[in-house]
């Protein structure tokens, strides 16, 4: 197999290490809004093609068939340094696209699960998904205007998440607030790493 | 005159005709290390420009600076699977180098996390 290392022997061609955070949650919880708040570029949009069966297409034979579905992905980028670049991916809304979730979760350092207190149950599938895969995640309650402001512990009880999982309040539209959420997640991932050491 | 032969494209043909044509129906081998965030960087000049399709050249141009597979797909406005086919060609030819995230396992390096933490705080 051809080596695909980052640099040529002279080392002049630097290829950064990609790092990924998944922004999950139910429909309308503010995932794309949060990506938009912190991304250094306007969120980009791409599509993956799935066959009718919901299985990832690993070839393009049959793509001319109308049985194909597209899954839309929105994502943003934060260049950490010339060596490290962070990507933020919102999960596609429809829960039937689990194939795409696996690809999104692959190698992710963690996930932010956005919650709207008016529709707590819409975030249950996201919580289940990351719990089962042992991927670090935190809960961020997006405080929508007009929504009743619950206490953090009330929300935690309603979601039935362990006290070891950080639960923070945020405004996904606000850059500083969204930054604080990301910082909480990264710290949580580091804490888990330390606990395992 | 561009595209007169495209006159028969219509709504019924769907949006998939062009991507399918771009990769000439080819399918494999897709490089398994081509994930959403795999970084792609073009070598300073293609080994044999005459052998490359327009789409390959567009990727070479875009990836003068490192970009993820997902960014390349977004900027070219084609589905991810199509970009993966085109990139597989370029990797095979040695025209691009990549760094894939499987080097960042489920338990990532603490120094890397610290760098990300500092970076996010600094934006």
Interface residues (C-beta under 8 A of the other chain):
Chain A: X2 X4 X5 X6 X7 X8 X13 X14 X15 X16 X17 X18 X19 X20 X38 X40 X44 X45 X46 X47 X48 X49 X57 X58 X59 X60 X61 X63 X64 X66 X68 X70 X73 X75 X77 X78 X80 X81 X83 X84 X85 X86 X87 X89 X103 X104 X106 X107 X109 X134 X135 X179 X182 X183 X186 X187 X189 X190 X193 X194 X196
Chain B: X14 X16 X17 X19 X20 X23 X25 X26 X27 X28 X30 X33 X35 X36 X37 X38 X39 X40 X41 X43 X44 X66 X68 X70 X71 X73 X74 X75 X79 X80 X81 X82 X85 X91 X92 X94 X97 X98 X99 X100 X101 X102 X103 X104 X105 X106 X107 X108 X110 X112 X113 X114 X115 X116 X117 X118 X119 X120 X121 X123
